[in-house]
Amino acid sequence: MSGEVSSLGGVDTAPASASAIGLYARATAGFEERLARSVELLKQAAAEHGQGLIQSSSLGAEDMVITDLIARHQLPIAIATLDTGRLHAETLALLPQIEQAYGLKVLVFSPVHDAVINLVRTRGADAMYESLALRKECCAVRKLEPLKRMLDGRTAWITGLRREQSSNRADVPFAEPDGAGRIKFNALAEWSWADVWHYIASYKVPFNALHDQFMPSIGCAPCTRAIAVGEDFRAGRWWWEDENAKECGLHKAHSNEELKSGTAA
């Protein structure tokens, strides 16, 4: 393959695909220490919260690493994901792969059918492109309300947020209150993208095939595109919006009432 590869993905000759492991995986100083801290955090979270703890997985590279750590260390942590109804087939294909690789069943939470029908009927199937308000309304129906159900009865949850992902996440801590009385654990907060892929390569972790198509951050199909040389890690998410707007609301502090009503943003 010719062309210079950027640190986040894409090449100047823009081939259709490339090996994400070949592009990103790098062994860097301090990786084993970072790995050990993440494992210890997961163990402590499981010990403190028991059945009240759940991994909220986007099925992205980071969350696949966390799922592998949960399985590898036999931690009693439930794993769940949101099926928004607009996910890529490649994303959904990971569900049977996880069950086959680890013997773990992923709990799947979907939006309320009638709410989706009403959204599409009144706003249109692709209204997210028309305004920030309409995009957030779509996220509220397809993500925030199902997330509320996922977290009902839980005291803590685990995410794949990392400080390196974007300027909005530069100060992500290892643990933080989520605004609804739970603790959110960001087990890979200090990991680099190279760390994530070094782990995936080292332990043969299943991953989304779209990562081989220059999509480091993957969400719903209408809201995700490949990135090019020099673009930010999350440039392919909601690419038509201002950089400061590129969050769906899942990782902001919201009350249960906001999540239930869909008013969170």
C-alpha positions as CSV (number, residue, x, y, z in Angstrom):
1,M,0.0,0.0,0.0
2,S,1.4,3.4,-1.0
3,G,0.7,6.7,0.6
4,E,1.6,8.3,3.9
5,V,-0.6,7.1,6.8
6,S,-1.8,9.6,9.4
7,S,-1.8,8.7,13.1
8,L,-5.6,8.4,13.2
9,G,-6.3,6.9,9.8
10,G,-6.6,7.6,6.1
11,V,-3.9,7.7,3.5
12,D,-3.2,10.2,0.9
13,T,-4.1,7.7,-1.9
14,A,-7.4,7.0,-0.1
15,P,-7.7,3.2,-0.7
16,A,-11.1,1.6,0.2
17,S,-9.7,-0.2,3.2
18,A,-6.6,-1.1,5.1
19,S,-5.6,-3.1,8.2
20,A,-6.6,-1.1,11.3
21,I,-4.2,-3.2,13.3
22,G,-1.4,-2.4,10.8
23,L,-2.3,1.3,10.9
24,Y,-2.8,1.9,14.6
25,A,-1.3,-0.8,16.8
26,R,1.9,0.3,18.5
27,A,3.6,-0.9,21.7
28,T,4.4,2.3,23.7
29,A,6.2,2.9,27.0
30,G,4.0,2.3,30.1
31,F,1.4,0.2,28.3
32,E,1.6,-2.7,30.8
33,E,1.2,-0.3,33.7
34,R,-1.9,1.3,32.1
35,L,-3.3,-2.1,31.4
36,A,-2.8,-3.1,35.0
37,R,-4.5,0.0,36.3
38,S,-7.5,-0.7,34.0
39,V,-7.8,-4.3,35.2
40,E,-7.6,-3.2,38.8
41,L,-10.3,-0.5,38.3
42,L,-12.6,-3.1,36.8
43,K,-12.0,-5.5,39.6
44,Q,-12.6,-2.9,42.3
45,A,-15.8,-1.7,40.5
46,A,-17.1,-5.3,40.3
47,A,-16.3,-5.8,44.0
48,E,-18.0,-2.6,45.1
49,H,-21.1,-2.7,42.9
50,G,-21.7,-6.4,42.2
51,Q,-24.9,-6.9,40.1
52,G,-25.4,-3.1,40.1
53,L,-22.5,-2.7,37.6
54,I,-22.9,-2.9,33.8
55,Q,-20.7,-2.2,30.8
56,S,-22.4,0.1,28.3
57,S,-20.8,-0.9,25.1
58,S,-20.9,0.9,21.8
59,L,-19.2,-2.1,20.2
60,G,-16.3,0.2,19.2
61,A,-12.7,-0.7,19.6
62,E,-12.4,0.6,23.2
63,D,-15.5,-1.2,24.4
64,M,-14.4,-4.5,22.7
65,V,-11.1,-4.2,24.7
66,I,-13.2,-3.7,27.9
67,T,-15.4,-6.7,27.1
68,D,-12.3,-8.8,26.5
69,L,-10.9,-7.7,29.9
70,I,-14.1,-8.6,31.6
71,A,-14.1,-12.1,30.0
72,R,-10.4,-12.7,30.4
73,H,-10.4,-11.9,34.1
74,Q,-13.8,-13.6,34.6
75,L,-15.4,-10.5,36.2
76,P,-19.1,-10.7,37.0
77,I,-20.0,-7.7,35.0
78,A,-23.1,-7.6,32.7
79,I,-22.5,-6.2,29.1
80,A,-25.1,-4.3,27.2
81,T,-25.4,-2.2,24.1
82,L,-27.9,0.1,22.3
83,D,-29.4,-1.0,19.0
84,T,-30.7,2.3,17.6
85,G,-32.2,0.9,14.5
86,R,-29.7,2.7,12.3
87,L,-26.5,0.8,13.1
88,H,-24.3,-0.6,10.4
89,A,-24.6,-4.4,9.7
90,E,-20.9,-4.6,10.6
91,T,-21.6,-3.3,14.1
92,L,-24.4,-5.7,14.7
93,A,-22.3,-8.6,13.4
94,L,-20.2,-8.2,16.6
95,L,-23.0,-9.5,18.8
96,P,-22.7,-13.2,17.8
97,Q,-18.9,-12.8,17.6
98,I,-18.9,-11.8,21.3
99,E,-21.0,-14.7,22.3
100,Q,-18.9,-17.2,20.3
101,A,-15.6,-15.8,21.5
102,Y,-16.4,-15.3,25.1
103,G,-19.6,-17.2,25.8
104,L,-21.1,-13.9,27.0
105,K,-24.6,-12.7,26.0
106,V,-24.9,-9.0,25.3
107,L,-28.1,-7.4,26.5
108,V,-29.6,-5.3,23.7
109,F,-31.7,-2.2,24.4
110,S,-33.7,-0.7,21.5
111,P,-35.8,2.4,21.2
112,V,-39.5,2.3,21.7
113,H,-41.0,1.2,18.4
114,D,-43.9,3.7,18.5
115,A,-41.5,6.6,19.4
116,V,-39.4,5.8,16.3
117,I,-42.4,5.6,14.0
118,N,-43.6,8.9,15.3
119,L,-40.2,10.5,14.9
120,V,-39.8,9.3,11.3
121,R,-43.4,10.3,10.4
122,T,-43.2,13.8,11.8
123,R,-39.5,14.7,11.3
124,G,-38.4,12.5,8.4
125,A,-36.0,9.6,8.3
126,D,-32.9,11.8,7.9
127,A,-34.0,14.9,9.8
128,M,-30.7,14.8,11.7
129,Y,-29.0,16.7,8.8
130,E,-31.4,19.6,9.0
131,S,-30.6,21.0,12.4
132,L,-28.8,20.3,15.6
133,A,-32.1,20.3,17.5
134,L,-33.5,17.6,15.2
135,R,-30.3,15.5,15.4
136,K,-30.5,15.7,19.2
137,E,-34.2,14.7,19.1
138,C,-33.2,11.6,17.1
139,C,-30.5,10.8,19.6
140,A,-32.9,11.2,22.5
141,V,-35.4,8.7,21.0
142,R,-32.9,6.2,19.7
143,K,-30.2,6.4,22.4
144,L,-31.0,8.3,25.6
145,E,-34.3,6.7,26.4
146,P,-33.0,3.1,25.8
147,L,-29.9,4.1,27.9
148,K,-32.2,5.0,30.7
149,R,-33.8,1.5,30.6
150,M,-30.3,0.0,30.4
151,L,-29.2,1.7,33.6
152,D,-32.4,1.3,35.6
153,G,-31.6,-0.4,38.9
154,R,-27.8,-0.1,38.3
155,T,-25.5,1.7,40.6
156,A,-22.6,2.1,38.2
157,W,-21.6,1.6,34.6
158,I,-18.5,1.3,32.5
159,T,-17.7,3.2,29.3
160,G,-14.8,3.3,26.8
161,L,-14.3,7.0,27.0
162,R,-10.6,8.1,26.6
163,R,-9.0,11.5,27.1
164,E,-7.4,11.4,23.7
165,Q,-10.7,11.0,21.8
166,S,-11.6,14.7,21.5
167,S,-11.1,18.1,23.2
168,N,-14.5,17.6,24.9
169,R,-13.1,14.5,26.6
170,A,-9.6,15.7,27.5
171,D,-10.3,15.7,31.2
172,V,-12.1,12.3,31.4
173,P,-11.5,10.8,34.9
174,F,-11.3,7.2,35.8
175,A,-14.5,7.5,37.8
176,E,-17.2,10.2,38.0
177,P,-20.8,10.7,39.1
178,D,-23.2,10.5,36.1
179,G,-25.8,13.0,37.5
180,A,-28.4,10.3,38.2
181,G,-26.9,8.8,41.4
182,R,-24.6,6.3,39.7
183,I,-20.9,6.1,39.2
184,K,-19.5,6.0,35.7
185,F,-16.2,4.2,35.3
186,N,-14.0,5.1,32.3
187,A,-11.7,2.2,32.4
188,L,-9.4,3.2,29.5
189,A,-9.4,7.0,30.3
190,E,-5.6,7.2,30.0
191,W,-5.1,4.9,27.0
192,S,-4.0,6.1,23.6
193,W,-5.4,4.8,20.3
194,A,-2.1,3.0,19.8
195,D,-2.7,1.2,23.2
196,V,-6.2,0.2,22.2
197,W,-5.0,-1.5,19.0
198,H,-1.9,-2.9,20.5
199,Y,-4.2,-4.7,23.0
200,I,-6.6,-5.8,20.2
201,A,-3.6,-7.2,18.2
202,S,-2.0,-8.9,21.2
203,Y,-5.1,-10.6,22.4
204,K,-6.9,-11.2,19.1
205,V,-9.9,-9.2,20.1
206,P,-12.9,-9.2,17.7
207,F,-13.5,-5.7,16.2
208,N,-15.8,-3.9,13.9
209,A,-14.8,-4.4,10.2
210,L,-15.5,-0.7,9.6
211,H,-12.3,0.1,11.5
212,D,-10.5,-1.2,8.4
213,Q,-12.3,1.4,6.4
214,F,-10.9,4.4,8.2
215,M,-13.7,4.8,10.7
216,P,-12.1,5.1,14.1
217,S,-15.3,6.3,15.8
218,I,-18.5,4.5,14.7
219,G,-22.1,5.4,15.5
220,C,-25.3,5.2,13.5
221,A,-24.8,4.7,9.8
222,P,-26.3,8.1,8.7
223,C,-24.0,9.9,11.2
224,T,-20.7,8.2,10.5
225,R,-18.2,8.5,7.6
226,A,-14.6,7.6,7.1
227,I,-11.9,10.2,8.0
228,A,-9.1,11.5,5.8
229,V,-5.4,12.3,6.4
230,G,-5.0,14.8,9.3
231,E,-8.6,14.8,10.4
232,D,-9.5,14.6,14.1
233,F,-10.3,11.2,15.6
234,R,-14.1,12.0,15.7
235,A,-14.2,14.0,12.5
236,G,-16.3,11.3,10.9
237,R,-19.1,11.6,13.5
238,W,-21.8,14.3,12.7
239,W,-19.3,15.8,10.3
240,W,-21.7,18.5,9.2
241,E,-21.9,20.0,12.7
242,D,-19.7,22.3,14.7
243,E,-16.9,20.5,16.6
244,N,-18.4,21.5,20.0
245,A,-21.7,19.9,19.2
246,K,-20.4,16.4,18.5
247,E,-21.9,14.6,21.5
248,C,-25.2,12.7,21.5
249,G,-25.8,13.2,25.2
250,L,-25.0,9.7,26.4
251,H,-21.9,10.9,28.4
252,K,-23.2,14.2,29.9
253,A,-24.5,14.3,33.4
254,H,-28.3,13.9,33.3
255,S,-31.0,13.1,35.8
256,N,-33.2,10.0,35.3
257,E,-36.1,12.3,34.6
258,E,-34.2,13.9,31.7
259,L,-33.2,10.6,30.2
260,K,-36.7,9.2,30.5
261,S,-38.3,12.3,28.9
262,G,-35.7,12.7,26.2
263,T,-35.0,16.3,27.1
264,A,-31.3,15.6,27.8
265,A,-28.9,17.0,25.2
